[in-house]
Amino acid sequence: QVPLVESGGGLVQTGGSLRLSCAASGIIFSINAMGWYRQASGKQRELVAEITRGGSTNYADSVKGRFTISRDNAKNMVYLQMNGLKPDDTAVYYCNANLVVPFKANYWGQGTQVTVSS
């Protein structure tokens, strides 16, 4: 069973928008940081955006000003609003949840495909 489930991917044209959602309902412990990573075909997985429980955010330079990450701690949800999409954004996007207490752990979703056509 996958503890994180992503949704919201799809096919859009250049300049379009998508909103990705990640449900961490399968994780019953407090989540420290949550983030979005992506992996394009033939490339390494890279950090797109992350957000701490307190709301601090960090973005990859390539998406600054276009993507916005947010989370709902009560619902254990994290979102990624993607605007001004480019073909280079095409990748499988993965949700990540990091736990520190009561034990250290990292959870990953199975990914959702985002394809941006020119």
PyMOL commands that place a pseudoatom at each C-alpha (Angstrom):
pseudoatom trace, name=CA, resn=GLN, resi=1, chain=A, elem=C, hetatm=0, pos=[0.000, 0.000, 0.000]
pseudoatom trace, name=CA, resn=VAL, resi=2, chain=A, elem=C, hetatm=0, pos=[1.310, 3.420, -0.977]
pseudoatom trace, name=CA, resn=PRO, resi=3, chain=A, elem=C, hetatm=0, pos=[1.074, 5.940, 1.889]
pseudoatom trace, name=CA, resn=LEU, resi=4, chain=A, elem=C, hetatm=0, pos=[1.156, 8.938, -0.465]
pseudoatom trace, name=CA, resn=VAL, resi=5, chain=A, elem=C, hetatm=0, pos=[-1.136, 9.313, -3.452]
pseudoatom trace, name=CA, resn=GLU, resi=6, chain=A, elem=C, hetatm=0, pos=[-0.628, 11.996, -6.096]
pseudoatom trace, name=CA, resn=SER, resi=7, chain=A, elem=C, hetatm=0, pos=[-3.247, 13.299, -8.469]
pseudoatom trace, name=CA, resn=GLY, resi=8, chain=A, elem=C, hetatm=0, pos=[-3.784, 16.172, -10.871]
pseudoatom trace, name=CA, resn=GLY, resi=9, chain=A, elem=C, hetatm=0, pos=[-1.295, 15.393, -13.597]
pseudoatom trace, name=CA, resn=GLY, resi=10, chain=A, elem=C, hetatm=0, pos=[-2.199, 15.506, -17.243]
pseudoatom trace, name=CA, resn=LEU, resi=11, chain=A, elem=C, hetatm=0, pos=[-1.483, 16.928, -20.657]
pseudoatom trace, name=CA, resn=VAL, resi=12, chain=A, elem=C, hetatm=0, pos=[-1.461, 20.691, -21.145]
pseudoatom trace, name=CA, resn=GLN, resi=13, chain=A, elem=C, hetatm=0, pos=[-0.161, 23.164, -23.676]
pseudoatom trace, name=CA, resn=THR, resi=14, chain=A, elem=C, hetatm=0, pos=[2.689, 25.562, -23.092]
pseudoatom trace, name=CA, resn=GLY, resi=15, chain=A, elem=C, hetatm=0, pos=[1.537, 28.349, -20.804]
pseudoatom trace, name=CA, resn=GLY, resi=16, chain=A, elem=C, hetatm=0, pos=[-1.176, 26.259, -19.210]
pseudoatom trace, name=CA, resn=SER, resi=17, chain=A, elem=C, hetatm=0, pos=[-1.726, 25.408, -15.567]
pseudoatom trace, name=CA, resn=LEU, resi=18, chain=A, elem=C, hetatm=0, pos=[-2.138, 22.333, -13.421]
pseudoatom trace, name=CA, resn=ARG, resi=19, chain=A, elem=C, hetatm=0, pos=[-2.629, 21.773, -9.718]
pseudoatom trace, name=CA, resn=LEU, resi=20, chain=A, elem=C, hetatm=0, pos=[-1.153, 18.640, -8.204]
pseudoatom trace, name=CA, resn=SER, resi=21, chain=A, elem=C, hetatm=0, pos=[-2.454, 17.170, -4.985]
pseudoatom trace, name=CA, resn=CYS, resi=22, chain=A, elem=C, hetatm=0, pos=[-0.890, 14.688, -2.614]
pseudoatom trace, name=CA, resn=ALA, resi=23, chain=A, elem=C, hetatm=0, pos=[-2.850, 12.884, 0.051]
pseudoatom trace, name=CA, resn=ALA, resi=24, chain=A, elem=C, hetatm=0, pos=[-0.865, 11.557, 2.996]
pseudoatom trace, name=CA, resn=SER, resi=25, chain=A, elem=C, hetatm=0, pos=[-3.835, 10.024, 4.721]
pseudoatom trace, name=CA, resn=GLY, resi=26, chain=A, elem=C, hetatm=0, pos=[-1.896, 6.796, 5.129]
pseudoatom trace, name=CA, resn=ILE, resi=27, chain=A, elem=C, hetatm=0, pos=[0.591, 8.486, 7.466]
pseudoatom trace, name=CA, resn=ILE, resi=28, chain=A, elem=C, hetatm=0, pos=[-0.713, 8.815, 11.006]
pseudoatom trace, name=CA, resn=PHE, resi=29, chain=A, elem=C, hetatm=0, pos=[2.332, 10.550, 12.509]
pseudoatom trace, name=CA, resn=SER, resi=30, chain=A, elem=C, hetatm=0, pos=[3.230, 14.220, 12.311]
pseudoatom trace, name=CA, resn=ILE, resi=31, chain=A, elem=C, hetatm=0, pos=[4.938, 15.131, 9.037]
pseudoatom trace, name=CA, resn=ASN, resi=32, chain=A, elem=C, hetatm=0, pos=[7.856, 17.534, 9.175]
pseudoatom trace, name=CA, resn=ALA, resi=33, chain=A, elem=C, hetatm=0, pos=[8.497, 18.544, 5.584]
pseudoatom trace, name=CA, resn=MET, resi=34, chain=A, elem=C, hetatm=0, pos=[6.593, 17.733, 2.426]
pseudoatom trace, name=CA, resn=GLY, resi=35, chain=A, elem=C, hetatm=0, pos=[7.833, 18.268, -1.060]
pseudoatom trace, name=CA, resn=TRP, resi=36, chain=A, elem=C, hetatm=0, pos=[7.449, 17.713, -4.745]
pseudoatom trace, name=CA, resn=TYR, resi=37, chain=A, elem=C, hetatm=0, pos=[10.130, 16.136, -6.868]
pseudoatom trace, name=CA, resn=ARG, resi=38, chain=A, elem=C, hetatm=0, pos=[10.154, 15.382, -10.548]
pseudoatom trace, name=CA, resn=GLN, resi=39, chain=A, elem=C, hetatm=0, pos=[12.001, 13.064, -12.852]
pseudoatom trace, name=CA, resn=ALA, resi=40, chain=A, elem=C, hetatm=0, pos=[12.116, 13.595, -16.582]
pseudoatom trace, name=CA, resn=SER, resi=41, chain=A, elem=C, hetatm=0, pos=[12.853, 10.723, -18.908]
pseudoatom trace, name=CA, resn=GLY, resi=42, chain=A, elem=C, hetatm=0, pos=[16.527, 9.865, -18.794]
pseudoatom trace, name=CA, resn=LYS, resi=43, chain=A, elem=C, hetatm=0, pos=[17.289, 12.357, -16.031]
pseudoatom trace, name=CA, resn=GLN, resi=44, chain=A, elem=C, hetatm=0, pos=[17.828, 12.295, -12.292]
pseudoatom trace, name=CA, resn=ARG, resi=45, chain=A, elem=C, hetatm=0, pos=[15.069, 13.069, -9.862]
pseudoatom trace, name=CA, resn=GLU, resi=46, chain=A, elem=C, hetatm=0, pos=[15.213, 16.676, -8.710]
pseudoatom trace, name=CA, resn=LEU, resi=47, chain=A, elem=C, hetatm=0, pos=[13.583, 18.784, -6.039]
pseudoatom trace, name=CA, resn=VAL, resi=48, chain=A, elem=C, hetatm=0, pos=[10.867, 21.070, -7.333]
pseudoatom trace, name=CA, resn=ALA, resi=49, chain=A, elem=C, hetatm=0, pos=[9.521, 22.562, -4.122]
pseudoatom trace, name=CA, resn=GLU, resi=50, chain=A, elem=C, hetatm=0, pos=[9.313, 21.777, -0.439]
pseudoatom trace, name=CA, resn=ILE, resi=51, chain=A, elem=C, hetatm=0, pos=[7.466, 23.142, 2.548]
pseudoatom trace, name=CA, resn=THR, resi=52, chain=A, elem=C, hetatm=0, pos=[7.955, 22.644, 6.264]
pseudoatom trace, name=CA, resn=ARG, resi=53, chain=A, elem=C, hetatm=0, pos=[5.215, 22.168, 8.805]
pseudoatom trace, name=CA, resn=GLY, resi=54, chain=A, elem=C, hetatm=0, pos=[5.697, 25.807, 9.781]
pseudoatom trace, name=CA, resn=GLY, resi=55, chain=A, elem=C, hetatm=0, pos=[5.196, 27.000, 6.227]
pseudoatom trace, name=CA, resn=SER, resi=56, chain=A, elem=C, hetatm=0, pos=[8.737, 27.771, 5.092]
pseudoatom trace, name=CA, resn=THR, resi=57, chain=A, elem=C, hetatm=0, pos=[9.175, 27.069, 1.393]
pseudoatom trace, name=CA, resn=ASN, resi=58, chain=A, elem=C, hetatm=0, pos=[11.986, 26.379, -0.999]
pseudoatom trace, name=CA, resn=TYR, resi=59, chain=A, elem=C, hetatm=0, pos=[11.830, 26.209, -4.791]
pseudoatom trace, name=CA, resn=ALA, resi=60, chain=A, elem=C, hetatm=0, pos=[14.079, 25.109, -7.574]
pseudoatom trace, name=CA, resn=ASP, resi=61, chain=A, elem=C, hetatm=0, pos=[15.356, 28.081, -9.550]
pseudoatom trace, name=CA, resn=SER, resi=62, chain=A, elem=C, hetatm=0, pos=[13.692, 26.772, -12.687]
pseudoatom trace, name=CA, resn=VAL, resi=63, chain=A, elem=C, hetatm=0, pos=[10.202, 27.054, -11.203]
pseudoatom trace, name=CA, resn=LYS, resi=64, chain=A, elem=C, hetatm=0, pos=[10.444, 30.172, -9.047]
pseudoatom trace, name=CA, resn=GLY, resi=65, chain=A, elem=C, hetatm=0, pos=[7.679, 32.602, -9.842]
pseudoatom trace, name=CA, resn=ARG, resi=66, chain=A, elem=C, hetatm=0, pos=[5.639, 29.944, -11.627]
pseudoatom trace, name=CA, resn=PHE, resi=67, chain=A, elem=C, hetatm=0, pos=[4.977, 27.214, -9.064]
pseudoatom trace, name=CA, resn=THR, resi=68, chain=A, elem=C, hetatm=0, pos=[3.503, 27.522, -5.581]
pseudoatom trace, name=CA, resn=ILE, resi=69, chain=A, elem=C, hetatm=0, pos=[3.561, 24.834, -2.923]
pseudoatom trace, name=CA, resn=SER, resi=70, chain=A, elem=C, hetatm=0, pos=[1.111, 24.753, -0.047]
pseudoatom trace, name=CA, resn=ARG, resi=71, chain=A, elem=C, hetatm=0, pos=[-0.074, 22.289, 2.578]
pseudoatom trace, name=CA, resn=ASP, resi=72, chain=A, elem=C, hetatm=0, pos=[-2.946, 21.583, 4.892]
pseudoatom trace, name=CA, resn=ASN, resi=73, chain=A, elem=C, hetatm=0, pos=[-1.510, 20.079, 8.054]
pseudoatom trace, name=CA, resn=ALA, resi=74, chain=A, elem=C, hetatm=0, pos=[-4.880, 19.070, 9.452]
pseudoatom trace, name=CA, resn=LYS, resi=75, chain=A, elem=C, hetatm=0, pos=[-5.714, 17.082, 6.331]
pseudoatom trace, name=CA, resn=ASN, resi=76, chain=A, elem=C, hetatm=0, pos=[-2.180, 15.873, 5.618]
pseudoatom trace, name=CA, resn=MET, resi=77, chain=A, elem=C, hetatm=0, pos=[-2.369, 17.290, 2.111]
pseudoatom trace, name=CA, resn=VAL, resi=78, chain=A, elem=C, hetatm=0, pos=[0.200, 19.092, 0.007]
pseudoatom trace, name=CA, resn=TYR, resi=79, chain=A, elem=C, hetatm=0, pos=[-0.439, 20.899, -3.254]
pseudoatom trace, name=CA, resn=LEU, resi=80, chain=A, elem=C, hetatm=0, pos=[1.583, 22.242, -6.125]
pseudoatom trace, name=CA, resn=GLN, resi=81, chain=A, elem=C, hetatm=0, pos=[0.043, 24.958, -8.261]
pseudoatom trace, name=CA, resn=MET, resi=82, chain=A, elem=C, hetatm=0, pos=[1.879, 25.097, -11.569]
pseudoatom trace, name=CA, resn=ASN, resi=83, chain=A, elem=C, hetatm=0, pos=[1.393, 28.079, -13.845]
pseudoatom trace, name=CA, resn=GLY, resi=84, chain=A, elem=C, hetatm=0, pos=[3.110, 29.088, -17.034]
pseudoatom trace, name=CA, resn=LEU, resi=85, chain=A, elem=C, hetatm=0, pos=[4.051, 25.504, -17.805]
pseudoatom trace, name=CA, resn=LYS, resi=86, chain=A, elem=C, hetatm=0, pos=[6.847, 24.821, -20.248]
pseudoatom trace, name=CA, resn=PRO, resi=87, chain=A, elem=C, hetatm=0, pos=[7.831, 21.699, -22.178]
pseudoatom trace, name=CA, resn=ASP, resi=88, chain=A, elem=C, hetatm=0, pos=[10.843, 21.366, -19.868]
pseudoatom trace, name=CA, resn=ASP, resi=89, chain=A, elem=C, hetatm=0, pos=[8.421, 20.812, -16.997]
pseudoatom trace, name=CA, resn=THR, resi=90, chain=A, elem=C, hetatm=0, pos=[7.409, 17.498, -18.529]
pseudoatom trace, name=CA, resn=ALA, resi=91, chain=A, elem=C, hetatm=0, pos=[8.186, 14.783, -15.996]
pseudoatom trace, name=CA, resn=VAL, resi=92, chain=A, elem=C, hetatm=0, pos=[6.744, 12.405, -13.484]
pseudoatom trace, name=CA, resn=TYR, resi=93, chain=A, elem=C, hetatm=0, pos=[6.055, 14.357, -10.314]
pseudoatom trace, name=CA, resn=TYR, resi=94, chain=A, elem=C, hetatm=0, pos=[6.470, 12.633, -6.964]
pseudoatom trace, name=CA, resn=CYS, resi=95, chain=A, elem=C, hetatm=0, pos=[5.215, 13.631, -3.557]
pseudoatom trace, name=CA, resn=ASN, resi=96, chain=A, elem=C, hetatm=0, pos=[7.501, 13.209, -0.567]
pseudoatom trace, name=CA, resn=ALA, resi=97, chain=A, elem=C, hetatm=0, pos=[6.829, 13.292, 3.153]
pseudoatom trace, name=CA, resn=ASN, resi=98, chain=A, elem=C, hetatm=0, pos=[9.598, 13.469, 5.714]
pseudoatom trace, name=CA, resn=LEU, resi=99, chain=A, elem=C, hetatm=0, pos=[9.182, 12.424, 9.303]
pseudoatom trace, name=CA, resn=VAL, resi=100, chain=A, elem=C, hetatm=0, pos=[11.569, 13.116, 12.170]
pseudoatom trace, name=CA, resn=VAL, resi=101, chain=A, elem=C, hetatm=0, pos=[9.559, 11.953, 15.175]
pseudoatom trace, name=CA, resn=PRO, resi=102, chain=A, elem=C, hetatm=0, pos=[8.709, 9.454, 16.478]
pseudoatom trace, name=CA, resn=PHE, resi=103, chain=A, elem=C, hetatm=0, pos=[11.220, 8.064, 13.990]
pseudoatom trace, name=CA, resn=LYS, resi=104, chain=A, elem=C, hetatm=0, pos=[13.045, 9.195, 10.879]
pseudoatom trace, name=CA, resn=ALA, resi=105, chain=A, elem=C, hetatm=0, pos=[11.313, 8.198, 7.683]
pseudoatom trace, name=CA, resn=ASN, resi=106, chain=A, elem=C, hetatm=0, pos=[10.745, 9.214, 4.078]
pseudoatom trace, name=CA, resn=TYR, resi=107, chain=A, elem=C, hetatm=0, pos=[7.656, 8.282, 2.124]
pseudoatom trace, name=CA, resn=TRP, resi=108, chain=A, elem=C, hetatm=0, pos=[7.129, 8.543, -1.618]
pseudoatom trace, name=CA, resn=GLY, resi=109, chain=A, elem=C, hetatm=0, pos=[4.120, 8.399, -3.845]
pseudoatom trace, name=CA, resn=GLN, resi=110, chain=A, elem=C, hetatm=0, pos=[4.053, 6.511, -7.120]
pseudoatom trace, name=CA, resn=GLY, resi=111, chain=A, elem=C, hetatm=0, pos=[4.042, 9.688, -9.166]
pseudoatom trace, name=CA, resn=THR, resi=112, chain=A, elem=C, hetatm=0, pos=[1.762, 11.522, -11.543]
pseudoatom trace, name=CA, resn=GLN, resi=113, chain=A, elem=C, hetatm=0, pos=[2.662, 12.320, -15.142]
pseudoatom trace, name=CA, resn=VAL, resi=114, chain=A, elem=C, hetatm=0, pos=[2.778, 15.926, -16.298]
pseudoatom trace, name=CA, resn=THR, resi=115, chain=A, elem=C, hetatm=0, pos=[3.210, 16.494, -20.016]
pseudoatom trace, name=CA, resn=VAL, resi=116, chain=A, elem=C, hetatm=0, pos=[3.491, 19.951, -21.548]
pseudoatom trace, name=CA, resn=SER, resi=117, chain=A, elem=C, hetatm=0, pos=[3.199, 20.194, -25.309]
pseudoatom trace, name=CA, resn=SER, resi=118, chain=A, elem=C, hetatm=0, pos=[4.672, 22.979, -27.400]
for i in range(1, 118): cmd.bond("trace and resi %d" % i, "trace and resi %d" % (i + 1))
show_as sticks, trace
zoom trace
